[in-house]
Amino acid sequence: MATRKKAAKKTVGKKSNKPAPGASGSRNARPRRGAGGPAPATAGPGNIRIRMYRIGFGDFFLMTVPGKNGPAHILIDCGVHAANIGTIQECVQDMAQLTGKNLALVILTHYHADHMSGFATCYDDFTEFTVGAVWITNRLDPKHPDASKFMMQLMNVAQQLKMHLGARGEHQSETYLKVENALGVASENGGGGSNAKALQLLQSGFKNKPPVYYYQGGDIPTLPDELEGMITAEILAPSPKDSGGEFSASDNKTEQYLAALGDNGVPDPKKIQPFDPRKWPGSASEYPKHTFEEFEGAGKMEETLGEMQPNALAAAADKLDGTLNNQSLVVLFTCNGKKLLFVGDAQWGNWAYWLYGKAVTGSDPGISDRAKEILGAIDFYKVGHHGSTNATPIPVVDALNQQCSAMCSTATGAYGSPAKKTEVPRTALMDALEKRTGLKMVRSDYVSAGDAKPDPQAREELPNLPEGFTSPDEGLYIDYNL
């Protein structure tokens, strides 16, 4: 990882007697030290703070900005799934204490347990919160017929996949975890809760029953009164339905697991077949007898097809996982001249909409001038999809403002394989982002939380947190002040 050593000189924060926004009256009013460094960071002129909680493999971000009546708080996702370290309850309690159980805005980027399970496991805690408004990806709008149909299909297909994978004893496999993440069911180590229960909380469970808005790229969002005139927000994605965006899988017409379901979402009671019968019509009687001789009868053919089924199940799980990620709500905030980009778990289909204005395959045709303008002006970037290889495209890294800082909520080894270049977080991507930002990209597992120690990989080239980043001595979260 020599690229990191050449990227930039490492720095630590400078002392300040000024508390971070909203810190008064909480445990966070105490002087905090950067993990491994001697001094707390100074809040920047934007008077903005982003808090990244360490919960394992998931996203839990709290942004504090100037509001009309003092510091205002924006919660962006709250969930953990794989590599759960058991701190979600403590993190929610910390947030409750910091905010006084008042949130100006709550955002759910997409329907994955690692972004929403906390709303279910801490349901009772959240019912005591007063919230100004809730924003959710419009792919979850219960009033949209396409969205409702897709969610019914998703649940049916995911349940089928889970059943087949469970029958094969693959409860710990990456494919099983992906299906679990879509369903929102509890994992073996207790990190989950129902996605449906979490969505119920967001739609109607908060103390004051705030308005709920469902957005897609290009929509003009309605800010809660506390934030009106204090910040602006632009919805960049997901792509609108009328611009080629789909509520279902990106190739739903030929993808058998969703296409096998009728308009009412009811699955075929027969066992999932390895081939779509619409693309592979016909019966054995239509083929010469010698065609199947090498299989030595139906039993051998069934065995051969059975061996292929895990690959088909894995492909279906990948399709479901990618589809939900590409439904991520992508929001660009501007506050006091600072620009902050939160992208959920956006994958290529989501990025392509606002980078190019169209679907793109093959060689890069060059991102649009508008995309260059956005990326070149960003002051903070929430790294997409936990630093995975299928998020944060190379053109994005190349166009990022080199003065930008970034945070990545992740956990080593939760998904993927280094040998297959699919590990999360992807080492090459982490290196590229660290280099582009001048070592101002920090991972959540840089600090301790609960019984989890800092990950040596996260701190390999950052013995001290960069300037602007702080964490309390006991860990649990990292703050970035700008």
C-alpha positions in Angstrom: 0.0 0.0 0.0 2.8 2.3 -0.9 0.3 4.8 -2.5 -0.9 5.9 1.0 2.6 6.8 2.2 3.1 9.2 -0.6 -0.3 10.7 -0.5 0.0 13.4 2.1 1.5 14.4 5.3 -0.5 13.2 8.3 -1.9 15.8 10.6 -3.8 16.0 13.9 -6.4 18.4 15.1 -5.6 21.6 17.0 -6.9 22.5 20.4 -10.1 24.4 20.7 -12.3 25.5 23.7 -15.3 25.8 21.4 -17.7 22.8 21.6 -19.0 21.1 18.5 -22.5 22.1 17.5 -25.2 20.7 19.8 -22.6 19.4 22.3 -23.8 21.6 25.3 -25.3 19.6 28.1 -24.2 16.2 26.9 -21.3 13.9 27.5 -19.9 15.3 24.3 -19.3 18.7 25.9 -16.2 17.2 27.4 -12.9 17.8 25.6 -12.4 15.0 23.1 -9.1 13.7 21.8 -8.5 12.4 18.3 -7.9 8.6 18.5 -4.1 8.2 18.7 -3.6 12.0 18.6 -3.0 14.6 21.4 -5.7 17.2 20.7 -9.3 17.7 19.7 -10.1 19.2 16.3 -11.4 22.7 15.8 -14.9 23.1 14.3 -14.6 24.8 11.0 -16.3 28.0 9.8 -19.2 26.0 8.4 -20.2 25.1 12.0 -21.2 21.6 10.7 -20.4 18.3 12.2 -20.9 14.7 10.8 -20.9 11.9 13.4 -20.2 8.4 12.1 -21.1 5.7 14.6 -19.3 2.5 14.8 -21.8 -0.3 14.7 -20.3 -2.9 12.4 -21.2 -3.4 8.8 -23.9 -0.7 8.4 -24.5 3.0 8.1 -25.5 5.4 11.0 -24.7 9.0 10.4 -25.8 12.1 12.3 -25.2 15.5 10.8 -25.5 18.7 12.9 -26.0 22.0 11.1 -27.1 25.5 12.1 -30.9 25.6 12.5 -33.3 28.5 13.0 -33.3 27.9 16.7 -29.8 26.6 17.3 -28.1 23.3 16.2 -30.3 21.1 14.1 -29.8 17.4 13.6 -30.2 15.2 10.5 -30.1 11.4 10.8 -29.1 9.5 7.7 -29.8 5.8 8.0 -29.5 3.7 11.1 -28.7 0.0 10.7 -26.2 -2.8 11.0 -26.3 -6.4 9.6 -23.1 -8.4 9.1 -20.2 -8.0 11.5 -22.6 -6.6 14.1 -20.6 -5.5 17.2 -23.6 -5.0 19.4 -23.3 -1.2 19.9 -26.4 0.0 18.0 -28.4 0.5 21.3 -25.6 2.5 22.9 -25.2 4.6 19.7 -28.9 5.4 19.6 -28.8 6.4 23.3 -25.9 8.7 22.6 -27.8 10.3 19.8 -30.8 10.7 22.0 -28.7 12.5 24.6 -27.0 14.7 22.2 -30.1 15.8 20.3 -32.6 15.9 23.2 -34.6 13.4 21.1 -35.3 16.1 18.5 -34.3 15.5 14.9 -35.0 18.0 12.2 -34.8 15.4 9.4 -34.6 11.7 9.1 -33.5 10.0 5.8 -33.7 6.4 4.8 -31.7 5.8 1.7 -32.9 2.3 0.8 -34.5 -0.9 1.9 -31.5 -2.9 3.4 -31.2 -4.0 7.0 -27.7 -2.6 7.3 -29.2 0.9 6.8 -32.5 0.5 8.7 -32.3 -2.3 11.3 -31.6 0.2 14.1 -35.1 1.7 13.6 -36.5 -1.7 14.4 -34.2 -2.9 17.2 -34.5 0.5 18.9 -38.1 1.0 18.0 -39.3 2.0 21.5 -36.5 4.5 21.8 -37.3 6.1 18.5 -41.0 6.5 19.3 -40.0 9.1 21.9 -38.3 11.3 19.2 -39.8 14.4 17.7 -38.9 14.7 14.0 -39.4 17.6 11.6 -39.7 15.5 8.4 -38.8 12.0 7.0 -37.4 11.5 3.5 -37.4 8.0 1.9 -36.5 6.7 -1.5 -39.6 6.7 -3.7 -39.1 3.0 -4.4 -40.8 2.5 -1.0 -43.8 4.8 -1.6 -46.8 2.7 -0.6 -49.0 4.8 -2.9 -47.0 4.0 -6.0 -48.4 0.9 -7.7 -45.0 -0.1 -9.2 -43.2 0.3 -5.9 -45.8 -1.8 -4.1 -45.7 -4.5 -6.7 -42.0 -4.7 -6.6 -41.8 -4.9 -2.8 -44.3 -7.8 -2.9 -42.2 -9.5 -5.5 -39.0 -8.9 -3.6 -40.3 -10.4 -0.4 -41.6 -13.5 -2.1 -38.4 -14.1 -4.1 -36.2 -13.4 -1.1 -38.2 -15.9 1.0 -37.8 -18.5 -1.6 -34.1 -17.9 -1.9 -33.7 -18.0 1.8 -35.6 -21.3 2.0 -33.4 -23.0 -0.7 -30.2 -21.7 0.8 -31.2 -22.7 4.3 -32.0 -26.2 3.0 -28.4 -26.4 1.6 -27.0 -25.4 5.0 -25.7 -22.1 3.7 -26.8 -20.0 6.7 -23.4 -18.3 7.0 -22.7 -17.8 3.3 -22.4 -14.4 1.7 -25.4 -15.2 -0.5 -27.5 -16.0 2.5 -26.4 -12.7 4.2 -27.5 -10.7 1.1 -30.9 -12.3 1.2 -31.2 -11.6 4.9 -30.2 -8.0 4.3 -33.1 -7.6 1.9 -35.6 -9.3 4.2 -34.3 -7.6 7.4 -34.5 -10.7 9.5 -32.2 -11.1 12.5 -28.9 -12.7 11.8 -27.2 -15.3 14.0 -25.5 -12.7 16.2 -28.6 -10.7 16.8 -28.1 -7.9 14.4 -31.2 -7.2 12.5 -34.8 -6.7 13.2 -37.5 -6.5 10.5 -37.1 -4.1 7.7 -40.9 -3.8 7.6 -41.0 -2.8 11.3 -38.3 -0.2 10.6 -40.3 1.2 7.7 -43.4 1.3 9.9 -41.5 3.4 12.4 -40.4 5.8 9.8 -43.8 6.2 8.3 -45.9 6.5 11.4 -44.0 5.7 14.6 -42.3 8.9 15.6 -43.8 10.8 18.6 -45.2 13.7 16.6 -46.1 11.8 13.4 -44.1 14.1 11.0 -44.7 14.4 7.3 -43.1 11.7 5.1 -41.9 12.4 1.6 -40.8 9.9 -1.0 -38.2 11.2 -3.5 -36.3 10.4 -6.7 -33.7 12.2 -8.7 -34.7 15.7 -9.8 -37.4 16.1 -7.2 -37.3 19.4 -5.2 -37.4 18.3 -1.5 -39.5 19.9 1.2 -37.3 21.0 4.1 -38.7 21.0 7.6 -39.3 24.5 8.9 -36.2 24.4 11.2 -33.9 23.9 8.2 -35.7 26.2 5.7 -33.4 28.9 4.6 -30.5 27.4 6.6 -29.5 24.6 4.2 -30.4 23.5 0.7 -30.7 19.9 -0.6 -30.7 18.5 -4.1 -31.9 15.0 -4.8 -29.6 13.4 -7.4 -30.9 9.9 -7.5 -32.4 7.3 -7.9 -33.3 7.7 -11.5 -36.9 8.7 -12.3 -39.2 6.0 -13.6 -40.0 8.1 -16.7 -36.3 8.4 -17.5 -35.7 4.7 -17.8 -35.3 4.0 -14.1 -37.0 0.9 -12.9 -38.6 -0.1 -9.6 -37.7 -3.7 -10.1 -34.5 -5.5 -11.2 -32.5 -3.7 -14.0 -33.2 -6.5 -16.3 -36.6 -7.6 -15.0 -38.0 -8.8 -18.3 -35.5 -11.7 -18.5 -34.4 -12.1 -14.9 -36.3 -15.3 -13.9 -36.7 -14.9 -10.2 -38.8 -11.8 -10.5 -40.3 -12.5 -13.9 -41.6 -15.8 -12.5 -44.0 -13.9 -10.4 -47.4 -12.7 -11.6 -48.8 -9.2 -11.4 -50.2 -10.0 -8.0 -46.7 -11.0 -6.8 -47.7 -14.6 -6.0 -44.8 -17.0 -6.7 -45.1 -20.2 -8.8 -45.5 -23.0 -6.2 -43.0 -25.1 -8.2 -39.4 -25.3 -7.3 -37.3 -22.4 -8.7 -36.0 -23.6 -12.0 -32.4 -22.9 -13.2 -33.6 -21.6 -16.6 -36.4 -19.2 -17.5 -38.9 -21.3 -19.4 -39.8 -18.3 -21.6 -36.3 -18.1 -22.9 -35.8 -21.9 -23.0 -39.1 -23.3 -24.2 -39.5 -27.0 -25.1 -39.6 -30.4 -23.6 -37.3 -33.5 -23.6 -39.5 -35.1 -26.3 -38.5 -32.5 -28.8 -34.8 -33.5 -28.7 -33.1 -36.6 -30.1 -32.7 -39.4 -27.6 -28.9 -39.3 -27.8 -28.9 -35.7 -26.5 -29.1 -36.8 -22.9 -27.0 -40.0 -23.1 -24.1 -38.4 -21.3 -26.3 -37.8 -18.3 -27.0 -41.5 -17.8 -30.7 -41.0 -17.2 -32.9 -38.4 -15.5 -31.2 -39.0 -12.1 -27.8 -37.9 -13.4 -29.3 -34.8 -15.1 -31.1 -33.8 -11.9 -27.9 -34.1 -10.0 -26.1 -32.0 -12.5 -28.7 -29.3 -12.5 -28.8 -29.4 -8.7 -25.1 -28.7 -8.6 -25.7 -25.6 -10.8 -28.5 -24.3 -8.5 -26.3 -22.7 -5.9 -24.8 -20.5 -8.6 -28.3 -19.6 -9.8 -29.3 -18.7 -6.3 -26.2 -16.6 -5.8 -26.9 -14.8 -9.1 -30.4 -14.1 -7.9 -29.2 -12.8 -4.6 -26.7 -10.5 -6.3 -29.5 -9.2 -8.5 -31.8 -8.4 -5.6 -28.9 -6.8 -3.6 -27.8 -4.6 -6.5 -31.4 -3.6 -7.3 -32.0 -2.4 -3.8 -28.7 -0.6 -3.7 -29.4 1.2 -6.9 -32.7 2.5 -5.4 -30.6 4.6 -2.9 -31.6 8.1 -2.3 -28.6 10.4 -3.1 -28.6 13.8 -1.5 -26.3 16.8 -2.0 -26.5 19.2 1.0 -25.2 22.8 0.9 -24.8 24.6 4.2 -22.8 27.8 4.9 -21.0 27.4 1.6 -20.0 23.7 2.3 -21.3 20.8 0.2 -21.8 17.4 1.5 -22.7 14.3 -0.5 -24.5 11.2 0.9 -25.0 8.4 -1.6 -26.3 5.5 0.5 -25.2 2.2 -1.2 -25.5 3.5 -4.8 -24.1 1.2 -7.4 -23.4 1.8 -11.1 -27.0 2.1 -12.3 -27.7 4.8 -9.7 -24.5 6.7 -10.3 -24.8 6.6 -14.1 -28.1 8.5 -14.0 -26.6 11.7 -12.6 -23.1 11.3 -13.9 -24.0 10.7 -17.5 -27.8 11.2 -17.7 -28.1 7.8 -19.3 -27.2 4.1 -18.9 -23.5 3.5 -19.7 -21.7 0.3 -20.5 -18.2 -0.2 -21.9 -15.7 2.6 -22.1 -16.3 5.8 -20.1 -17.8 8.5 -22.4 -16.9 11.2 -19.8 -19.1 12.5 -17.0 -21.3 15.5 -17.6 -20.2 19.0 -16.9 -22.8 19.2 -14.1 -21.4 16.1 -12.5 -17.9 17.5 -12.7 -19.1 20.7 -11.1 -20.8 18.8 -8.2 -17.9 16.5 -7.5 -15.3 19.2 -7.9 -17.0 21.3 -5.2 -17.7 18.7 -2.6 -16.3 19.3 0.9 -17.5 16.0 2.4 -18.2 12.6 0.9 -20.0 9.7 2.6 -18.3 6.8 0.9 -20.9 4.6 -0.9 -21.7 1.0 -0.1 -19.2 0.6 2.8 -16.2 1.0 0.4 -17.1 -1.9 -1.8 -15.8 -2.5 -5.3 -19.1 -1.9 -7.0 -19.5 1.6 -5.6 -17.7 5.0 -6.0 -16.8 4.6 -9.8 -13.3 5.5 -10.9 -14.5 8.7 -12.7 -16.0 9.8 -9.4 -12.7 9.4 -7.5 -10.9 11.3 -10.3 -13.3 14.2 -10.2 -13.5 14.6 -6.4 -12.4 17.9 -4.9 -8.9 17.2 -3.6 -9.7 19.2 -0.5 -12.6 16.9 0.2 -12.8 14.8 3.4 -14.6 11.4 3.5 -16.0 8.9 5.9 -16.6 5.2 5.3 -18.7 3.1 7.6 -17.5 -0.5 7.1 -16.1 -3.7 8.7 -13.3 -5.8 7.3 -14.2 -9.4 6.2 -18.0 -9.0 6.4 -18.4 -9.6 2.7 -16.4 -10.6 -0.3 -13.0 -12.1 -1.0 -9.6 -10.4 -1.6 -8.6 -13.1 -4.0 -11.6 -12.3 -6.2 -11.1 -8.6 -5.8 -14.6 -8.3 -4.2 -13.7 -7.7 -0.5 -15.4 -5.0 1.4 -13.9 -2.5 1.9 -12.0 -2.8 -1.3 -8.4 -2.1 -0.6 -7.7 -0.5 -3.9 -10.6 1.9 -3.6 -9.6 2.8 0.0 -6.1 3.6 -1.3 -7.4 5.7 -4.2 -9.7 7.7 -1.9 -7.0 8.3 0.7 -4.7 9.5 -2.0 -7.3 11.7 -3.6 -8.3 13.3 -0.3 -4.7 13.6 1.0 -5.3 11.0 3.8 -8.5 12.7 4.9 -10.6 9.6 4.5 -11.5 7.8 7.8 -13.1 4.5 8.4 -15.6 3.8 11.2 -13.5 0.9 12.5 -10.6 3.2 13.1 -11.8 3.5 16.7 -13.0 1.1 19.4 -16.6 0.5 20.2 -18.1 -1.9 22.8 -15.8 -4.9 22.9 -14.5 -4.3 19.4 -11.0 -2.9 19.1 -9.8 -0.7 16.3 -9.0 -2.5 13.0 -5.3 -2.5 12.3 -6.0 -2.2 8.6 -8.0 1.0 9.2 -5.1 2.6 11.1 -2.2 1.3 9.1 -1.3 4.7 7.7 -3.3 6.9 10.1 -1.7 6.7 13.6 -3.5 10.0 14.2 -6.9 11.1 13.0 -6.5 13.8 10.3 -7.3 17.4 11.1 -10.9 18.1 11.7 -11.7 14.5 12.9 -12.1 13.7 16.6 -13.3 10.8 18.7 -13.8 10.5 22.5 -11.3 8.4 24.4 -13.8 5.6 24.8 -14.5 5.5 21.0 -18.0 4.6 19.7 -18.0 7.3 17.0 -15.9 9.7 15.0 -16.8 13.3 14.4 -15.8 15.4 11.5 -16.1 19.2 12.0 -16.0 21.6 9.0 
